[in-house]
Amino acid sequence: MSEPEITSLQNPRVKQVLALRDRRDRDKTGLFIIEGYRELLRALEGQWKIDILFYCPSLFLGSNEGALIQRIAAHGGKTLECSPAVFQKLSYRDRPDGLVGIAPKKSESFSEFTQNLAEKKNPFLVVAEAIEKPGNLGTILRSSDAVALDGLIVCDRCTDIYNPNVVRASVGTLFTVPVVEAKGEETLQWLKSQGIAILAATPSAEKEFTQVDMRGPLAIAVGTEQLGLSERWMKNADLQVRIPMHGVADSLNVAMATTLLLYEALRQRC
């Protein structure tokens, strides 16, 4: 027997979703929010379990939502219909599409990462150090997926990768790109143990990013929006490159710079 439609903003399930907008609650419960058809579909395709799905048929944008709801239910997820007023409260988007899920986080260790890379001749990674803005981290994930990156290492995190805005900006590619969260020193030691070269971009580098060999095992390291990579990463970089800038700005947005470097590496590897 199906549960009745949720029409009250005081419903405990509604309060649970709203609480998960806060990083402290995500860390405490090990749960996070996934909103949107594409994001939920990619989560399912990436073998993520959706514990609870809230849906509002009057807000659906297409005709495939019913099949997605059935798939989530078939995999053991609880599905709960909501009134439009309740769903508007649950959603963090300006134009919601009637689907919000709650899912458990996944944590991958370097040992699992190493196993997954064992068959890769030339591992291709990104290290994102202390990225502050969720939109930038989400865009880096999206670009990483586009070039079939082997993995993203989030170092000394400022932004939680399970922030709803990271999930949104990644368009669900959070569920397709292997991600490890780690400390900087731990990451440096692991990269050296695996024989993976570190490439860092800096305006002071002599060579442009198209002038260095990126075909071997490689980790592209990118840093904070305001200050760039820390001195530790710059000192340990095997390659330093610059992106030519012909205007008044001396650097690009970190997500744009990462995308350029990823596609140059992909061009050389194809």
N, C-alpha and C positions, 0 to 999 in steps of 0.2 A: 504494500500500500504506500503510495507516494505521500511525502510530507506536504502540509499546507503551504501555500505561498507566504513568503515573508513580507509583511506589510508594515512592521514596526521598526523604527530606528533604534529601539531599546532592546531588540533581539540580541541575545548573547553572541550569536554567530556574526552579526553585523559589527558588534563591538570588537570581536576578535580580529576581523579584517582591518578595521581602523587602527587598532593597536599596532599591527604589523607594518604600518608606515614608519614607525620609529625603529631605528637601528637596534636600540637596546632590547626591544621585544623580539626582533628577529634573532638576535644573538641568544636570548634567553630561551626561546621556544624551538629554535632550529627550523623555523618555517618562514616562508616569504610569499609575496604576492606575484601572480602572473596575470596580467590583463591583456586581453585581445585574442582574436581568432588565430592569427599567424603565430603569435608567441606560444599559445597553448598547443597548437598543432605541432610546432617544432619541439616543444617539451616532450610530447608523446613520442614523436619520432626519435628523440634522443634518449628514450627509455626512462624518462622522469615520471615518477608517480604523482598524480594530482589527487590530493586527499579530499578536497572539497571544491566543487564548482558552483558558483552563483551565476544564474542566467536570467535574462529578461527578454523574452521573445519580441516585444514591441520595439526594442532597440537594435535587433539584428540587422546587419547590412547586406546579407546575402541569403543563400539557400542551403549552405553547407553546415550551418551551426548545429542542426539536429543530429547529424551523423557524428559530429565531434562530441556532443554531449553523450551519445550512446557509447562511443568508444571509451570515454572517461569512466562511465558507469560500469562498462564491461571489465575495466581494469581495477575495479574496486573503489572508485571514487564516489563520494556522496554528491548528488546533484540537487540543488535547491533553487527553486524559482523565486524571483523577487519582484515586487512591484517596481514601476519606473522610479518612483520617489526614493525608494530604498536603494535601488541600483545606482542612481545618480550620486548618492552619498558614498557608496562603496568605491565608485570609480575615481581615479585621479586624472582622468583625461577630459579634455574639453568636449570631445565628441565620442563618448563611449559606444562600443559595439555590442554591449549586452553580455559580455563574458568576463568573469573574474575568477581565478583559481587560487587556491592555497596549496603549496607544495613544500616538501622537506628539502632543506639544503643538502648538497653533496660536498664532501671534502675529499680532495685527492692529495695524496702524499707524494713526495719525491720518489719513493720506492715504486709506487704505482706508475708514476710518470716515466721512470726509467724502464720499466717493463714494456710500456706502450711504445717507447722509442727504440726498443731493442732491434727491431727489424728495419729501422730507418737508416739508410746510408748517410744521409746528410740532414740531420735534424734542423728544423727551421722554426725558430721561436721568437717571441717578443717578451721582453722584460719591461713592465710598466711600474716605475718607481713613484710611489706617493702621489698618484693622480688624484686631483681634488674634485673635479667636476664629473658628476655621473654621466652627463651627455658625452664627454670625451671618452670615458672608459667604455661606454656602450658603442660608440663609433669605432673605437679600436677593435672591439670584438667583431663588429660587422665587417671591417676590412680584413681582419684575421681570417674569418670564415671565407671571405671572397677569394683569398689566395691559398686556401687549404692549409693554413698554418698548422703545425704539429702541436702547438700549445702556447698558452699565455701564462706568464708568471707575474702575479701581482705582488710587488714587494712593498713592505712597510706601508700598508694600505692607509689611505685617508678616506677613500670612498668604498663603501661596502658594495661588493659586486652584486649583491642581492637587493640593492636599492631599487625600488620600482622604476625609477627613471633610467637606471642602467639597463634593466630588462627591456624597457620600452625602446631606448636608443639603439640597442643591439638587434632589435626586431627578432628576438628569439634566438639569435646566434650564441647567446650565453649557453645554450643547450647543445650546441654543435662543436664548440671549440673547447678542448681540454684546458682546464684552468687550475693552477695551484696558487695558493696564497702562502707567502713565506717571508722571512726576514731577509734583508739584503745580504748579510754576511753568509747566511746559509745558502742563498741562491748562488753567490759567487763561488763558493766552495764546490757546489754541485756542478756548475757549468765547467769549472776547471777539471773536475774528476771525469767528466764526460768528453773532454776534448772539444768543447764547443766554443768557438771564437765569439767575442763580444764586440759588437759594432755600436759606437756612440756618435750621435750627431752634435756638432758644436759649431757655431759661427767662426771660430778661430782655426778650424782644421784647414790644412793645406789643400787636400784633395776634395773634389766634389763627389757626391754620392754615386755618380755614374762611372767614376774612375777607379773603383776598387772592386776586387773579386769577392762576390757574395755567394759563390757556388758551393762552398764547403759547409760543414756544420756551423750554424750561425744563430746567434741571439741578438736581435736588434733591441738595444736598451734606450728607453725614452723616459723623460722625467717630468717634474712638476710644471704646471702651466706658467708659473711666475719665474722660477729659478732654473728650470731644466734639470739635468742629471746632477746628482751630488758629486763631490770631489772623489769619493770612494769609487764610483762607477767610472768616472773619467780616467782615473789612474789605472784602473784594471782593464780598460778597453784595449783590445788588440788592434782595432781599427777606429780611426776618427775621421768623420766625413762632415762636409758642410753642404747645405742646400743653398744654392745661389739666390740671393735676394737683391733685387735691383731697384727697390723703392726705399722708403724711409724706415720701414720695419726691419729689424734684424733677424726675425725668426717667424716661423709659421705656428699656428695653433698646433698643439701636440698631436691631436688626432689626424690632422691633415699631413703633418710631417711624417707620422708613422705610416700613413697610407702610401705616400710617395716612396718611402724606403722599402715597404713591403712589395710594391709592384716592380721596383727596380730589381729586387732580389728574385722575384718570380720571373721577370724577363730573362735574367741571366741563367736561371735554372731550367727554363723550358728548352 
